[in-house]
Amino acid sequence: MLGTILAVGLVIAVIGWSLWWWNELWYVVPLKGRCTKLGAKLPPGHMGLPFLGEKLAFFWYFNILRRPNDFINSKRRKYGDNVGMYRSHLYKSPIIIACSQSIIKRVAQSSEEFILEWPTREVLGLHSVSSLLGDHHKRIKSFISNALNSPESIRRIVLLVQPHIAAAFQSWAQKGKVKIFYEMKKVAFVYIGKYVASFEAGLELDTLEQLILGLSKGHRAHPRKIPGTSYYHALQCRKRIVEIFMAELEKRRRDGSNKNDIMDQLMQMKAGQGEYLSDKEVIDNLITMFYFSTHAMAHSVAWSLYFLYKFPQALQKLRDENMKMSMEKHGEYITRDDISKLKYTNKVWN
């Protein structure tokens, strides 16, 4: 009897050991031989279970705990914080997780060595700046960067968004308790709609907001075109978004109107051979800007408010300095040019 129990225990232990180290033996051992010849070294990590990899651990941090960064932090604690990259196995493929600024910068700027392979190529569009490579990518990226980050653009953005932010803060104060990120996304979407495509608040913009939300849920989903999946729903939302933008493009051409917004500028933009961007190129990049700009703005404001809450002394200094400036301007909004005169605020801004 005892011998049987020991035999069963030994078999279970061998099976468990084999499962735990299977991916390491299958993927890592052959590579280590090649790396030794080249004088290279594989980053630390663990490849997880066969087929699943570290998917269960990833889902635990991402879906259950709602702290996805802790998945990487667990590797930092185990293998060292200064490594900057770790090996793993996710989504049926061996991967390298990069988390240092220098490595991420190298990957982002080396489009020929690191080709984008992600479901976003279809969800955001094959002509989106996030999907393009080479000179065309650089050209559209430069346009978008100038449209959003140049001093003149920032000045226009601040003037446009300030009334919306001020009104939102007043309404939040009356509610007592709010989820800043989700509330800020609503505010950001109204502003983005106005700045990018001159859409006014109303039914059409509300519909577009819901469609972008549906698209975002399938942005990083498995590319399964099966009804009921997030990815399939995202593609259906994309079709309706394309219809809305296409109708607006046709209306502008028919009326000959020029609203001098991002949509108009994309319509007038020329590609490398001197030809204008196609409607597909314009629409794909409009979708990209609506999606990423809304999230970026919401994240920026949410994190800013979070850190100001964590450091009340800094908040008080900002409040005193800005209230003094506001009184000097007789209640008018503080502009970007004014911020350079506010020593403490300027440090926080930068």
N, C-alpha and C positions, 0 to 999 in steps of 0.2 A: 504493500500500500504506500509506504513512505517512498519507495523507489519510483512508483508511478507519479506521485505528486512532484518529486524532484525532476523527473523527466519532462512532465508537462510544464513546470516552471521554467526549465531550461529552454524548451522550445519557444515558449512565450517571450523569454528574454532575447533569444536569438532573432525572432521575428521582429520584436520591438526595435532592437539594435539595427537590424537591416533596414527597416522602414525609416528610422531616424537618420541614418547615414546614406541612404540610397542615392539621393540627389547629389550629395557630396562626392560619392564614388563615381557616379555617372557623368557629372559635369566637371567637377573640380580637379580630380586626379589627372585626367588627360591633359588639362590645361596647365597644370603645375609643371609637367614635363616640358611643355613648349616654353613656358615662362622662364624656366631655369636656363634653357639654351639662349634665350634672348636677354637674360639678365634682368627680367622684369619680375614683378611680384603681384599676386592677386590681392585685392583688398580683403580685409577680414569679414566674417559673417557666417551665416548658416543658410543652406538652401532649403531646409524644411523637408516635408514629407513628399513621397512620390505623387505626381500630378497636382496635388494641392499646394505644395511649396509652403510658404508662410502665410497663405491666404487666410487661415483661421485666426492667426494672431493679428493680422492686418484688420480684418473685419471686427475683431474684438475692440481694438483701439478706435477704429473709424466709426463703426455703426453702433456699438454698445456704449462705450465710454464717451464717445463724441469728442475724443482728443487725439486726432490723427498724428499730431506732432510727437506724441509720446511713443509711437511706433519707432520713430527714428531715435528719439531720446533713449529708448531702451537699448539700442545698439551702441549709442555713444557711451552709456554707462558700462556696457559689457566689454566693448572692444577699444574704448578710448575716444575722447572728445576731439582730439586733434587729427584724427585720421582723414576725415572729410568725405569718405565714400565707403560703402559697405556692399557686400554681395548678398543677394537674396534670390528668391524665386516666387514670382507673382504673375497672375493671369497667364498661366501655362507657359511661362518663359523665364529663363534665368535673366536676372537684371543686376545692374549696378545702381545703387541709390547714392546720388551725389548731394551733399548738403553743405559744402563749403563755397564761399563766394567765388574764389578763384576758379574752381572746377566748373561750377555752373556757368560762369562767364565764358570759359573756354568752350563748353558745349554749345551755348547759345550763339556764339560767334563763329562756330565752325560748321556751317550748314552742309558743306560737302562731306565732312567726315561723319557727322551725326544727322542723318536724314530723319525727318519727322514721320513717325508711323503711329497714328493715333486715330481713334474714331472721329475726332473733331474735323478731319479732312472732309467728311461728308456732312456732318451736322452743321458746322459753320460755313462750309462751302469750299470747293476745290480751288477757288480763286481768292480765298481769304488770305490776308497777310500772314496768318498763323500757319498756312499750308504752303505758301510759295517759297521758292528757293532762288538764290542768285540775285542778279541785278534788279529783277522785277520786284522781289521781296524788299530789297533795300530802298527802292524808289517809293513804294507805297508806305513802307514803315517810316521813311523820312517825312512823307506828307502828313501822316497821322500824328507823328511826334510833334511836328511844327504846329499842326492844327490844335493840339492839346497842351503843349508844353512851352511854346515860345512865350516871351514876356507879354507881347500884345494879346496873344490868345488867352493867357492866364488872366490878364486885366479884364478882358471881355467876359470870361467865365465867371470871375468873382462878382462883377456887376450884375450878371444875370442870375447867379445862384443865391446871392445874399438874401433877397426878399423871401425866397422859398425856405432857406435855412432858419431865418428869424421867425417866420410864421410857424415852422415845424417845432422849434424850441418852445414857443408859447403854448402850442397845443399839447406838447409832451408834459409841460409843467402842470397843466390842468388835469391830465390823466393820472398823474401821480407815479405810475409804474409802467414802463414801456420796454420793449425789446429793441434797443437802439439800432442794431444792424438791419432788422427787417423794416423798421420805420424809415430808416435812412435810405433803404433801397427804393421805397416808394417816392421819396423826395427826389432822389437822384434820377429816377426814371423820367419824371416830369421835366427836369432840367435837361437831361440828355435828349429827350424827344424834341424840345424846343431848339437846342443848340445844333443838333446834328441834322434834323429834318424839318424843323419849324412846325412840328405837330403841337397843337394846343391841347391842354387838358380836356378830356372828354371821353366819349365812348370808344372812339378809335384808338386812342392812346391806352386806355384801360385794357382793351382787347389785345393790343400789341404787348403790353406788360405781361399778361397771362401767357401769351404764346412764347415769349422769351423765357419765362419761368419754366414752362414745359420743356423748352429746348435745353435749358441749363441742366435739368435733371437727367438728360440723356447724353450730356456732353462727355462724361467720363464713364459711360456704361459700356458693357460688352456689346459689340456691334451685331446684335441679333435682330433681324428684321421679322420679328414674330409679334403679332398683335398682343397687346397687354404688357410688353416690355418697355422700359424707360427709353431705350434707343429707338424703338419703332414710334413711340409717341413723340419723341423729339423730332424725328423726320417729318411726321405729320404736321407738327407745329411749324417747322421750317417752311413747308409748302405754303401754308397760310400767310406766313410772314413775307415770303417772296411775292405773293399775290398783292399784299398791301403796298409793298415798296414799288412793285412794277406799276401799279395803278397810279402812284404818286409821280413816278418818272414820266409816264405817258401824259399825265395831266400837265406837268411842267412844260413838256415839249409842245403840247397842243396850245397852251396859253402863252407860251413864250416868256414865262415869268422867271425872274432871277431873285431868289430870296437870300443869296449870299451866305448860305449855310454849308455844312459839310457835304450834304448831298449834291448841291450845285457845284461845289469845288471838285468833287469826284467825277461828276458828269463832264466837267471841262478839262479834266486831267488827261495828259497824253502819255502813252507808253513809250517804250524804247525806240520804236520805229516811227514815231510821230503820230500814230493813230490814237484815237480816243479810247478810253476804257469801255469795254462792252457792258451791257446792262447786267450780265451775270457778275462781272468783276465789281461793279459799283454796289450791287445788292449784297454780295458776300461780305464786302468790307463794311457796309452799313450794319449788317447783322453782328459782325465782330465787334464794332465800336459800341453798339447798344449793349451787348453782353458784357464785355470786359470793362467798359467805362462805368457802367452802373455798379458792378461789383467792386471796382477799385475805389470809387468814391465812397461807397457805403463802408467798406473796410477802413478807409483812411479816417473818416469821421468817427466811426465806432471805436477804433483803437485810440484816437486822440482823446475822446471823452473818457475812455477807460483809464488812461494814464493820468489825466487831469484829476480824476476822482481818487486815484491812488496816491496822488501827491497834492494835497489841499493847499500847501504853502505856495507851490508853483501856480495853482489856479488863482489864489488870492492876488499874487503879484500881477498875473495877466489881467485879472478883473480890474485892479486899481489903475494900471497903466492904460487900459483900453477905455475905461470910464472917463478918465481925465481927457483923453483925446476926443471922445465922443462929445463931451461938454464943450470943448473948444470948437468942434464942428457943428454945434447946435443940434445934436441928435442925428446928423447925417451918417450914412454908413461909412465905416473906415475902409479905405481903398488899399490896393496893393502898394501904391506909392507911399501911403501913410505908414505902412508897416516898417519901412526902412528907418523911420524916425523913432520908432518904438524899440528901444534897445533890447529889453527882455523879450518882447513878443517876436522880434526879428530873430533872436537866437532860437526860440521855440519853433518858429516857422521853418528855419533852415536845419 
